[in-house]
Amino acid sequence: MSAEALPTALDIRKVAQRGSDIRAVLKPSDLPRFRALLVGDQGTISTRFRFSRDEENRHLASVEIDAEVEVECQRCLEPMPTHLACRSELAVVWTDEQAAALPKHLEPLIVEDQFCDLMTVVEEELILALPPFSYHDTEHCRKLTRVFSDPVVEDEVEEKRNPFDVLAQLKPGEKH
Ligand SMILES: [Zn+2]
């Protein structure tokens, strides 16, 4: 079963102990900072958190996020659908020292007390996953298809004529 929101004050010790599996399907508008980077409210964000404890008694969260959203093509400025997939193994830590001591395969999830805001976790993962620039495939980009289909013959003739004008100006005997 998927809920429509994630807990914003999750007791991290409790869910790690229980081995909880929490899923939710969100909308872009549920995540305002991420939504600000998109072109529209369309799309769905499927999330899954699996909590556990490891042999060193760390509290772990295995995160899976799949988002189908719309970003702006930087070439034609039209919306384009994009898929973002995040897979992270987070370890709950309370201090920077604990974060620095984590093995490489674990990323720190810094919490101030024992409560964690999963909506913020999802929002930050998605913001990191978003490429800085997005472009349509060449056959789907409005800008490129427009270039090929528009009547631009006159401009081309103009451009082709220019080199001859230059040659004409350089005829022997003429001074510049
Ligand atoms: Zn485009």
Residues whose N, C-alpha, C, O or C-beta is under 5 A from the ligand:
A	BS01	ZN	C73 R75 C76 H136 C141 R142 K143
